[in-house]
Amino acid sequence: MSGAARSNSSRDQWIIGVVGSLVAVMLALGIAWGGADQAIQIAGVPVIVLCGAFAFGVQWLMFLHAWFRKTELYYDLTGSITYVAMILGALWLGSSADARSLLLAGLIVVWALRLGPFLYNRIKSAGEDRRFRAIKKSFPTFFMTWTLQGTWVFITASCALAAITAQSRAPPDPLLWIGAVLWLFGFCVEVIADRQKSAFRADPVNAGRYITAGLWSWSRHPNYFGEIVLWIGIAIISYPALVGWQQLTLVSPLLVVVLLTAISGVRMLEARADKAWADEPAYQTYKRNTPVLLMWPPKR
């Protein structure tokens, strides 16, 4: 690559990194503004805004460590720890915790404590997260990735944060139980799918192959389906406690869908799978007969 080409590439990376980071922060600020409506405040600052600042602060601090070490090892683990600390902080700073707030906090903490160590151990075992091979070489792109995680953490939890820090309280109702059942279903699907894929990969016979058994015969990405469903459950539990502009935080499951299908997750894995097995008739049959995300009994 010529010097001019390298210069243009570096400039483009800085533009994308700066603009992407600014958009991510502005999006989070918009959601925080809505969640702050009629919310509990500390020293004149809505608690949900403090939670957002904490989420970004942790990511940016860990980015410095990751950049100098050129490692993505702690990326997912940092996100999960941020969820736990942020939710428990909101619960502590909020007014008297009611059943809805305690349930929301408990469900998110359980999810985060399961997923974070799982992803950390998987990356540690593999030696790297292939998504970051090129990203971690570029300061602005790597920084943007950590900033996006701050947005991801804050917005996905925003409806729960708004409900936990709301001045109004809603007693237990049918939506609380419906949301809890949905969360439990999604959580179980995600855990089972992850365990099935881990067991598949642990068998040397399956090296370089793709999984088609268990929940993976019902969906090509059942773990992501479970993740989407459990966050929908969180939104349903939160809804009765939200008033006014706080209801803007209910976009949180939509962000999960967009990120897991259009930005990362499904899009990247499907492209990787097509590159590896596009010429295999068996893979094309599996792809044709198995939904990409929604779970459905396999065609016979």
N, C-alpha and C positions, 0 to 999 in steps of 0.2 A: 504494500500500500504506500502511495506517495505521501510526502509531507503534507500537501494540500488536502488530500483525502482524509488523512488522520486528523488534521485540524478541523475539517468540516464535521467529521464523525464526533469528535470531542465536543464541538459546539452544539451539535444536535442533542447529544446526551445531556448537556447542561440545561438546554432549553426544556427538554422533556422532563428531566428530573425536577427542575425548579417549578415549572408549570404544574406538573402532576402533584407535587407536594403541596403547593398552594391550593389547588382544587380540593385535595383531600382534607386539608385543614378547614377550608371554608365550608365544605359539606358538613363536617363535624360541628362547626360553629353554628350552622343553621339548625341542626337537630338539637344542639344544646340550648339554643334560644327558645325553641318550642318546648323542650322539656323543662325549662326554667319557669314557665308560666305557672303561677300559684304554687311554687315549690318552696320547700324549706331553705332558709339561707343561713350562712355562717359569716358573720362580719359583713353583711350586705351582699355576699356573693352566693348565688344559688349552689347548693351542694352538687347538683348534676354538672355544673360548669367546672367545679373543682375536680370532679371525677374525670372529666374530659382532659383537663390540663395534666392530671396525674398520668393518664394513659399515654399521652404524647411524650411527657417528660421521661417516663421509663423507657420508651422505645428509643428516643434520641440518645439517652445515656448509654443504653446497650449498643446502639449503632456505633458509638465511638470505640467501644471495646471490639466489636465485630470488624470494624474497618481496619484497625491497626493489627488485628490478628488474622485478617482475611479469612474469617470463618462465619458460617451460617449455623453452626451447631446449636446455638442457644436461641435461635429465632422463634421457633414455635413454643419452646418452653417459656420464653419471656412473655409471649402473648398470653399463655395460660395463667402464669403467675400474676400478670396484670389484671386479668379477669377476677381472680380470687381476691386480690388486695382491694381492687376498686369496689367490688360488690360489698365486701365486708366493711369497707370504709363508709360506703353510703348507708349501710344498715346502722353503723355506729353513730354517724353524724345526723341521721334522720331522727324524727320524733319517735315516740313509743312504737316499737315494731309490732305489727299485727300479723295475723296468720298468713295473709297474702305476701307480705314482705318477706317473712321468714321462709316461706315456701319458695319464692322466686330466688332468694339468695342461696338456699340450700341446693336447688336444682342446678343453678349455674356453677356453683362451687364443685359439686359432684362431677359435672360434665368436664370442667376445666382440669380438675385433678386427675381425671382418667385420660383425657386426650393429650395433655401436655407431655407427661412422662412417656406415653406411648410413642409420640412423634419424635421426641428426643432420642429415645433408645433406638428407634428405627434408623434415624439419620446417623447416630453414632456407630451402629452396626454396619451400615452401608459405607461409612467413611465420608459421605457428602450428601447434599441435597442437589440433585442435578439441575434443578431450576436456577440455582445460584452460580453456576459455573462462569457465565459471562457477567452476570449482574454484579457480583462482588468485586469485579475488577474496575468498576466505574464508580467513583465517589457519588455523583449526583443520582445515578440510578439506584445504587445500593441504599442511599439515604431515603430516596422516594419509597423504596420497598418497606423500610422500617416505618416511615410515616404512614403508608397505607395500612400497615398493621395497627397503628394507633387508631386510625379511622375505623378499621374493621372491629377492633375490640370495643371501642366506645359506642359505635352506632348499633352493633348487634345487641349489645346489652342495654341500649338507651331506654327502651320501653320499660324494662325491669327497673332501671335506675330511676326513671320518672315516677313509677308507681311506688318505689321504696321511699323516695324523698318528697312525695306529694304531701301537701298539707291536709288534703281530704283522705279519708280512709273508707274502703268499701268492704263490708263484711263478706265472709265466704258465701259463694253463690254457685249455681251450676257451671258457669264459665270457668271458675277455678278448677273444678273437677274435670271438666272436658279438656282444658289445657294441660292439666297434670297427666291425664291418660295419654294425650298426644305426645307429650314430652317423653313419657316412659316408653311408648312404642318407638319413637324415633331414636331414643338413646339405645334401646335394645338392638334395633336394626344396625345402628352404627357400630356398636361394640361387637356384635356377632360377625358382621361383615369384615371388620378389621382383623378379628381373630382368625377367621377362615382364610383370609389372604396371607396373614403372617405364617400360618401353618403350611399353606401351599408353597410359599417362598422358601420355607425352611427345609423342604425336601429337595435334595440335590437333583432328583429326577426331573423336577419342574424348572430347572434353570433355563432362562430364556423363553419360558412359555407364559401363557395367559390363563387366568383362572376362569372356569366356566361352571363350577360346582357350587352347591349351597345357594345362598342368597344371590350369588353372582350369576346364577342361571335365570334369575328373575329380573335382574337389572345389571347393566354394565358398570354402574357406579352406585351400589346400594348404600355404601357408607355416606356418600353425599346426600342421597335421598333421606337417610335417617337424620342427618344434620339439619336439613331444611325443615323437616317435620318437627323436630324438637324445638327449634326456634319459633315456629308457628305456635307451638304450645305455650311458650313463654309469652308471646304477644297476647294470646287469648287470656291467659291468667292476669296479665297486666291491665288489660283494657278497662275493666270496671273502675279502677282507681284513677284513671286519667281524665283530666278535665281540660277544656279549652284547647290551647295550642299544644298541650302535652300529647295530644293524640297524634301529632306529627311524628312522634317517635315510633309509631306502629309501622313505619316503613322498614324497620329493622329486618324482618324476614325477607323483604324484597331485596335488600342489599346482599343477604346471604345467597339468594338465588342468583343474582347477577354475578357476584364474585366467583361462585362455585361453578357456574356454567359458561359465562362469557369471558371472564378475565383469567382466572386460574383454574385449577381443578379439572373439570370435565374437558374443557377445550384443549388444554395442554396434554392431558393423558390420551385423549382420542387421537390427536395428531401424532403422538409418539407411537401409539399402537398401530396406526395406519402405516407409519413408516417401517415398522418392524415386521408386520404380518399381512400387509395388504395383498400380497400375492398368494396367500394360503386360502384355498377354498373353504377349509374348516372355519377359519376366522371370519370369512365373509358370511358364512352360514350363521355363525354365532351372532355376528353383528346385525344380520337381517332379522333374526328371530328374537332378539333380546332388546328390550327398551333401553335407551341410553341412560335414563335416570329413573323414571317412575317404575315401581315394582309391579310386575305382571307375570302370571304363570307362563313358563316357557312354551313356545309353540312346539307341537309334536309333528 
